[in-house]
């Protein structure tokens, strides 16, 4: 009888594979992930201003590596 685990760390510890669900409980913390720069709340009063604010948010997400660049 053999057993295949869904979650494992490869020899040497350089890679961990999660094949199931990763649940992070309240109060736990995760370190090492990039964080995007703060985006101030929009004060836009028209569509052009809102588009400008939204594009600034997208740029910050891309710069932080949280969204693929084009």
Biopython code that builds the backbone (N, CA, C, O; Angstrom):
import numpy as np
from Bio.PDB.StructureBuilder import StructureBuilder

atoms = [
    (1, "UNK", "N", (0.849, -1.177, 0.000)),
    (1, "UNK", "CA", (0.000, 0.000, 0.000)),
    (1, "UNK", "C", (0.893, 1.238, 0.000)),
    (1, "UNK", "O", (1.856, 1.312, 0.763)),
    (2, "UNK", "N", (0.577, 2.193, -0.843)),
    (2, "UNK", "CA", (1.366, 3.431, -0.882)),
    (2, "UNK", "C", (0.459, 4.614, -0.589)),
    (2, "UNK", "O", (-0.764, 4.531, -0.699)),
    (3, "UNK", "N", (1.083, 5.696, -0.219)),
    (3, "UNK", "CA", (0.344, 6.911, 0.125)),
    (3, "UNK", "C", (0.978, 8.092, -0.593)),
    (3, "UNK", "O", (2.184, 8.312, -0.479)),
    (4, "UNK", "N", (0.182, 8.849, -1.328)),
    (4, "UNK", "CA", (0.660, 10.058, -1.986)),
    (4, "UNK", "C", (0.054, 11.257, -1.277)),
    (4, "UNK", "O", (-1.168, 11.396, -1.215)),
    (5, "UNK", "N", (0.896, 12.112, -0.750)),
    (5, "UNK", "CA", (0.421, 13.286, -0.038)),
    (5, "UNK", "C", (0.230, 14.445, -1.003)),
    (5, "UNK", "O", (0.985, 14.583, -1.965)),
    (6, "UNK", "N", (-0.765, 15.273, -0.753)),
    (6, "UNK", "CA", (-1.013, 16.439, -1.599)),
    (6, "UNK", "C", (-0.085, 17.590, -1.247)),
    (6, "UNK", "O", (0.256, 18.401, -2.109)),
    (7, "UNK", "N", (0.324, 17.666, 0.011)),
    (7, "UNK", "CA", (1.166, 18.765, 0.477)),
    (7, "UNK", "C", (2.522, 18.198, 0.889)),
    (7, "UNK", "O", (2.592, 17.263, 1.686)),
    (8, "UNK", "N", (3.577, 18.757, 0.353)),
    (8, "UNK", "CA", (4.904, 18.248, 0.698)),
    (8, "UNK", "C", (5.964, 19.312, 0.419)),
    (8, "UNK", "O", (5.754, 20.247, -0.354)),
    (9, "UNK", "N", (7.103, 19.135, 1.073)),
    (9, "UNK", "CA", (8.276, 19.970, 0.814)),
    (9, "UNK", "C", (9.310, 19.085, 0.148)),
    (9, "UNK", "O", (9.627, 17.999, 0.633)),
    (10, "UNK", "N", (9.837, 19.570, -0.982)),
    (10, "UNK", "CA", (10.824, 18.786, -1.712)),
    (10, "UNK", "C", (12.136, 18.726, -0.940)),
    (10, "UNK", "O", (12.423, 19.580, -0.101)),
    (11, "UNK", "N", (12.914, 17.710, -1.239)),
    (11, "UNK", "CA", (14.211, 17.528, -0.591)),
    (11, "UNK", "C", (15.026, 18.814, -0.709)),
    (11, "UNK", "O", (15.116, 19.403, -1.786)),
    (12, "UNK", "N", (15.602, 19.233, 0.373)),
    (12, "UNK", "CA", (16.380, 20.463, 0.390)),
    (12, "UNK", "C", (15.564, 21.662, 0.860)),
    (12, "UNK", "O", (16.133, 22.689, 1.229)),
    (13, "UNK", "N", (14.249, 21.543, 0.850)),
    (13, "UNK", "CA", (13.388, 22.583, 1.391)),
    (13, "UNK", "C", (13.176, 23.800, 0.518)),
    (13, "UNK", "O", (12.601, 24.786, 0.979)),
    (14, "UNK", "N", (13.622, 23.767, -0.729)),
    (14, "UNK", "CA", (13.497, 24.942, -1.595)),
    (14, "UNK", "C", (12.103, 25.113, -2.182)),
    (14, "UNK", "O", (11.766, 26.192, -2.669)),
    (15, "UNK", "N", (11.298, 24.073, -2.142)),
    (15, "UNK", "CA", (9.980, 24.154, -2.763)),
    (15, "UNK", "C", (8.973, 23.390, -1.916)),
    (15, "UNK", "O", (9.203, 22.239, -1.547)),
    (16, "UNK", "N", (7.848, 24.048, -1.610)),
    (16, "UNK", "CA", (6.742, 23.398, -0.922)),
    (16, "UNK", "C", (5.539, 23.409, -1.854)),
    (16, "UNK", "O", (5.203, 24.441, -2.435)),
    (17, "UNK", "N", (4.902, 22.270, -1.993)),
    (17, "UNK", "CA", (3.758, 22.121, -2.887)),
    (17, "UNK", "C", (2.499, 21.965, -2.041)),
    (17, "UNK", "O", (2.440, 21.123, -1.144)),
    (18, "UNK", "N", (1.498, 22.783, -2.336)),
    (18, "UNK", "CA", (0.202, 22.684, -1.673)),
    (18, "UNK", "C", (-0.790, 22.163, -2.708)),
    (18, "UNK", "O", (-1.161, 22.883, -3.635)),
    (19, "UNK", "N", (-1.210, 20.936, -2.553)),
    (19, "UNK", "CA", (-2.147, 20.332, -3.492)),
    (19, "UNK", "C", (-3.572, 20.352, -2.972)),
    (19, "UNK", "O", (-4.514, 20.046, -3.703)),
    (20, "UNK", "N", (-3.722, 20.707, -1.736)),
    (20, "UNK", "CA", (-5.046, 20.806, -1.138)),
    (20, "UNK", "C", (-5.377, 22.262, -0.894)),
    (20, "UNK", "O", (-5.017, 23.124, -1.696)),
    (21, "UNK", "N", (-6.054, 22.545, 0.195)),
    (21, "UNK", "CA", (-6.433, 23.906, 0.549)),
    (21, "UNK", "C", (-5.496, 24.434, 1.613)),
    (21, "UNK", "O", (-5.224, 23.752, 2.601)),
    (22, "UNK", "N", (-5.003, 25.643, 1.418)),
    (22, "UNK", "CA", (-4.183, 26.311, 2.422)),
    (22, "UNK", "C", (-5.094, 27.250, 3.193)),
    (22, "UNK", "O", (-5.601, 28.222, 2.635)),
    (23, "UNK", "N", (-5.304, 26.968, 4.463)),
    (23, "UNK", "CA", (-6.170, 27.792, 5.295)),
    (23, "UNK", "C", (-5.310, 28.522, 6.306)),
    (23, "UNK", "O", (-4.525, 27.905, 7.026)),
    (24, "UNK", "N", (-5.457, 29.838, 6.357)),
    (24, "UNK", "CA", (-4.709, 30.649, 7.310)),
    (24, "UNK", "C", (-5.703, 31.113, 8.366)),
    (24, "UNK", "O", (-6.615, 31.887, 8.075)),
    (25, "UNK", "N", (-5.524, 30.641, 9.576)),
    (25, "UNK", "CA", (-6.459, 30.921, 10.663)),
    (25, "UNK", "C", (-6.317, 32.354, 11.157)),
    (25, "UNK", "O", (-5.258, 32.967, 11.013)),
    (26, "UNK", "N", (-7.388, 32.885, 11.741)),
    (26, "UNK", "CA", (-7.376, 34.227, 12.312)),
    (26, "UNK", "C", (-6.274, 34.312, 13.366)),
    (26, "UNK", "O", (-6.133, 33.423, 14.205)),
    (27, "UNK", "N", (-5.504, 35.382, 13.311)),
    (27, "UNK", "CA", (-4.405, 35.581, 14.248)),
    (27, "UNK", "C", (-3.075, 35.084, 13.720)),
    (27, "UNK", "O", (-2.026, 35.419, 14.270)),
    (28, "UNK", "N", (-3.100, 34.284, 12.654)),
    (28, "UNK", "CA", (-1.856, 33.803, 12.057)),
    (28, "UNK", "C", (-1.262, 34.916, 11.202)),
    (28, "UNK", "O", (-1.931, 35.905, 10.903)),
    (29, "UNK", "N", (-0.014, 34.750, 10.816)),
    (29, "UNK", "CA", (0.601, 35.750, 9.950)),
    (29, "UNK", "C", (1.395, 35.061, 8.852)),
    (29, "UNK", "O", (1.866, 33.935, 9.012)),
    (30, "UNK", "N", (1.528, 35.752, 7.756)),
    (30, "UNK", "CA", (2.304, 35.276, 6.624)),
    (30, "UNK", "C", (3.321, 36.362, 6.311)),
    (30, "UNK", "O", (2.972, 37.540, 6.223)),
    (31, "UNK", "N", (4.561, 35.973, 6.146)),
    (31, "UNK", "CA", (5.601, 36.952, 5.846)),
    (31, "UNK", "C", (6.218, 36.662, 4.482)),
    (31, "UNK", "O", (6.121, 35.552, 3.959)),
    (32, "UNK", "N", (6.842, 37.670, 3.932)),
    (32, "UNK", "CA", (7.574, 37.487, 2.691)),
    (32, "UNK", "C", (6.823, 37.856, 1.429)),
    (32, "UNK", "O", (7.418, 37.889, 0.352)),
    (33, "UNK", "N", (5.532, 38.136, 1.530)),
    (33, "UNK", "CA", (4.773, 38.528, 0.356)),
    (33, "UNK", "C", (4.967, 40.015, 0.094)),
    (33, "UNK", "O", (5.077, 40.799, 1.037)),
    (34, "UNK", "N", (5.008, 40.412, -1.167)),
    (34, "UNK", "CA", (5.150, 41.840, -1.454)),
    (34, "UNK", "C", (3.873, 42.589, -1.077)),
    (34, "UNK", "O", (2.780, 42.024, -1.067)),
    (35, "UNK", "N", (4.035, 43.838, -0.777)),
    (35, "UNK", "CA", (2.878, 44.685, -0.470)),
    (35, "UNK", "C", (2.872, 45.852, -1.445)),
    (35, "UNK", "O", (3.919, 46.422, -1.752)),
    (36, "UNK", "N", (1.713, 46.195, -1.918)),
    (36, "UNK", "CA", (1.582, 47.341, -2.829)),
    (36, "UNK", "C", (1.606, 48.624, -2.015)),
    (36, "UNK", "O", (1.193, 48.652, -0.856)),
    (37, "UNK", "N", (2.096, 49.679, -2.640)),
    (37, "UNK", "CA", (2.067, 50.994, -2.011)),
    (37, "UNK", "C", (0.621, 51.404, -1.778)),
    (37, "UNK", "O", (-0.276, 51.009, -2.523)),
    (38, "UNK", "N", (0.406, 52.189, -0.753)),
    (38, "UNK", "CA", (-0.953, 52.632, -0.433)),
    (38, "UNK", "C", (-1.536, 53.460, -1.575)),
    (38, "UNK", "O", (-0.854, 54.282, -2.187)),
    (39, "UNK", "N", (-2.796, 53.223, -1.838)),
    (39, "UNK", "CA", (-3.539, 54.021, -2.812)),
    (39, "UNK", "C", (-4.581, 54.798, -2.032)),
    (39, "UNK", "O", (-5.468, 54.207, -1.415)),
    (40, "UNK", "N", (-4.481, 56.095, -2.055)),
    (40, "UNK", "CA", (-5.431, 56.932, -1.328)),
    (40, "UNK", "C", (-6.838, 56.734, -1.886)),
    (40, "UNK", "O", (-7.013, 56.402, -3.058)),
    (41, "UNK", "N", (-7.825, 56.943, -1.036)),
    (41, "UNK", "CA", (-9.214, 56.884, -1.486)),
    (41, "UNK", "C", (-9.430, 57.887, -2.612)),
    (41, "UNK", "O", (-8.901, 58.998, -2.583)),
    (42, "UNK", "N", (-10.200, 57.484, -3.585)),
    (42, "UNK", "CA", (-10.482, 58.365, -4.709)),
    (42, "UNK", "C", (-11.389, 59.516, -4.278)),
    (42, "UNK", "O", (-12.366, 59.337, -3.551)),
    (43, "UNK", "N", (-11.028, 60.686, -4.753)),
    (43, "UNK", "CA", (-11.889, 61.854, -4.548)),
    (43, "UNK", "C", (-12.374, 62.380, -5.896)),
    (43, "UNK", "O", (-12.765, 63.539, -6.031)),
    (44, "UNK", "N", (-12.336, 61.488, -6.892)),
    (44, "UNK", "CA", (-12.715, 61.873, -8.250)),
    (44, "UNK", "C", (-14.163, 62.345, -8.291)),
    (44, "UNK", "O", (-15.037, 61.817, -7.603)),
    (45, "UNK", "N", (-14.378, 63.342, -9.108)),
    (45, "UNK", "CA", (-15.726, 63.876, -9.284)),
    (45, "UNK", "C", (-16.248, 63.645, -10.701)),
    (45, "UNK", "O", (-17.369, 64.023, -11.042)),
    (46, "UNK", "N", (-15.393, 63.007, -11.521)),
    (46, "UNK", "CA", (-15.822, 62.691, -12.882)),
    (46, "UNK", "C", (-15.137, 61.401, -13.332)),
    (46, "UNK", "O", (-14.267, 60.872, -12.640)),
    (47, "UNK", "N", (-15.533, 60.917, -14.471)),
    (47, "UNK", "CA", (-15.006, 59.659, -14.979)),
    (47, "UNK", "C", (-13.518, 59.732, -15.249)),
    (47, "UNK", "O", (-12.797, 58.775, -14.968)),
    (48, "UNK", "N", (-13.041, 60.836, -15.784)),
    (48, "UNK", "CA", (-11.614, 60.985, -16.095)),
    (48, "UNK", "C", (-10.784, 60.866, -14.822)),
    (48, "UNK", "O", (-9.750, 60.198, -14.811)),
    (49, "UNK", "N", (-11.232, 61.509, -13.757)),
    (49, "UNK", "CA", (-10.520, 61.420, -12.489)),
    (49, "UNK", "C", (-10.529, 60.018, -11.912)),
    (49, "UNK", "O", (-9.528, 59.568, -11.354)),
    (50, "UNK", "N", (-11.640, 59.330, -12.039)),
    (50, "UNK", "CA", (-11.741, 57.962, -11.547)),
    (50, "UNK", "C", (-10.830, 57.033, -12.330)),
    (50, "UNK", "O", (-10.187, 56.162, -11.745)),
    (51, "UNK", "N", (-10.766, 57.203, -13.632)),
    (51, "UNK", "CA", (-9.866, 56.396, -14.460)),
    (51, "UNK", "C", (-8.421, 56.648, -14.046)),
    (51, "UNK", "O", (-7.632, 55.706, -13.971)),
    (52, "UNK", "N", (-8.066, 57.879, -13.781)),
    (52, "UNK", "CA", (-6.710, 58.210, -13.342)),
    (52, "UNK", "C", (-6.389, 57.512, -12.020)),
    (52, "UNK", "O", (-5.319, 56.920, -11.877)),
    (53, "UNK", "N", (-7.303, 57.578, -11.062)),
    (53, "UNK", "CA", (-7.094, 56.924, -9.771)),
    (53, "UNK", "C", (-6.992, 55.407, -9.934)),
    (53, "UNK", "O", (-6.140, 54.774, -9.311)),
    (54, "UNK", "N", (-7.838, 54.837, -10.748)),
    (54, "UNK", "CA", (-7.831, 53.393, -10.963)),
    (54, "UNK", "C", (-6.532, 52.952, -11.624)),
    (54, "UNK", "O", (-5.954, 51.940, -11.229)),
    (55, "UNK", "N", (-6.064, 53.692, -12.620)),
    (55, "UNK", "CA", (-4.810, 53.349, -13.281)),
    (55, "UNK", "C", (-3.625, 53.464, -12.329)),
    (55, "UNK", "O", (-2.663, 52.706, -12.449)),
    (56, "UNK", "N", (-3.681, 54.404, -11.383)),
    (56, "UNK", "CA", (-2.631, 54.515, -10.367)),
    (56, "UNK", "C", (-2.616, 53.266, -9.485)),
    (56, "UNK", "O", (-1.548, 52.762, -9.138)),
    (57, "UNK", "N", (-3.791, 52.772, -9.126)),
    (57, "UNK", "CA", (-3.885, 51.548, -8.335)),
    (57, "UNK", "C", (-3.299, 50.366, -9.101)),
    (57, "UNK", "O", (-2.528, 49.584, -8.545)),
    (58, "UNK", "N", (-3.661, 50.237, -10.368)),
    (58, "UNK", "CA", (-3.122, 49.139, -11.175)),
    (58, "UNK", "C", (-1.605, 49.212, -11.262)),
    (58, "UNK", "O", (-0.932, 48.185, -11.172)),
    (59, "UNK", "N", (-1.061, 50.402, -11.434)),
    (59, "UNK", "CA", (0.389, 50.576, -11.515)),
    (59, "UNK", "C", (1.065, 50.136, -10.220)),
    (59, "UNK", "O", (2.125, 49.511, -10.260)),
    (60, "UNK", "N", (0.467, 50.453, -9.077)),
    (60, "UNK", "CA", (1.048, 50.061, -7.791)),
    (60, "UNK", "C", (0.987, 48.548, -7.594)),
    (60, "UNK", "O", (1.928, 47.961, -7.059)),
    (61, "UNK", "N", (-0.090, 47.915, -8.010)),
    (61, "UNK", "CA", (-0.188, 46.459, -7.911)),
    (61, "UNK", "C", (0.859, 45.783, -8.786)),
    (61, "UNK", "O", (1.467, 44.795, -8.374)),
    (62, "UNK", "N", (1.072, 46.300, -9.975)),
    (62, "UNK", "CA", (2.077, 45.738, -10.881)),
    (62, "UNK", "C", (3.483, 45.954, -10.340)),
    (62, "UNK", "O", (4.319, 45.054, -10.413)),
    (63, "UNK", "N", (3.751, 47.135, -9.801)),
    (63, "UNK", "CA", (5.087, 47.442, -9.267)),
    (63, "UNK", "C", (5.420, 46.547, -8.072)),
    (63, "UNK", "O", (6.586, 46.222, -7.850)),
    (64, "UNK", "N", (4.415, 46.150, -7.308)),
    (64, "UNK", "CA", (4.622, 45.289, -6.148)),
    (64, "UNK", "C", (4.700, 43.817, -6.531)),
    (64, "UNK", "O", (4.993, 42.972, -5.685)),
    (65, "UNK", "N", (4.441, 43.504, -7.795)),
    (65, "UNK", "CA", (4.469, 42.109, -8.228)),
    (65, "UNK", "C", (3.213, 41.336, -7.897)),
    (65, "UNK", "O", (3.212, 40.106, -7.942)),
    (66, "UNK", "N", (2.143, 42.039, -7.565)),
    (66, "UNK", "CA", (0.872, 41.390, -7.238)),
    (66, "UNK", "C", (-0.021, 41.235, -8.449)),
    (66, "UNK", "O", (-1.063, 40.583, -8.374)),
    (67, "UNK", "N", (0.373, 41.825, -9.563)),
    (67, "UNK", "CA", (-0.372, 41.718, -10.815)),
    (67, "UNK", "C", (0.666, 41.656, -11.939)),
    (67, "UNK", "O", (1.661, 42.379, -11.927)),
    (68, "UNK", "N", (0.410, 40.784, -12.895)),
    (68, "UNK", "CA", (1.355, 40.654, -14.012)),
    (68, "UNK", "C", (1.391, 41.949, -14.813)),
    (68, "UNK", "O", (0.358, 42.562, -15.084)),
    (69, "UNK", "N", (2.603, 42.349, -15.184)),
    (69, "UNK", "CA", (2.767, 43.518, -16.052)),
    (69, "UNK", "C", (2.468, 43.086, -17.478)),
    (69, "UNK", "O", (2.530, 41.900, -17.802)),
    (70, "UNK", "N", (2.147, 44.039, -18.315)),
    (70, "UNK", "CA", (1.756, 43.714, -19.695)),
    (70, "UNK", "C", (2.905, 43.182, -20.507)),
    (70, "UNK", "O", (2.734, 42.865, -21.684)),
]
sb = StructureBuilder()
sb.init_structure("model")
sb.init_model(0)
sb.init_chain("A")
sb.init_seg("    ")
for serial, (resi, resn, name, xyz) in enumerate(atoms, 1):
    if name == "N":
        sb.init_residue(resn, " ", resi, " ")
    sb.init_atom(name, np.array(xyz, "f"), 0.0, 1.0, " ", f" {name:<3s}", serial, name[0])
structure = sb.get_structure()
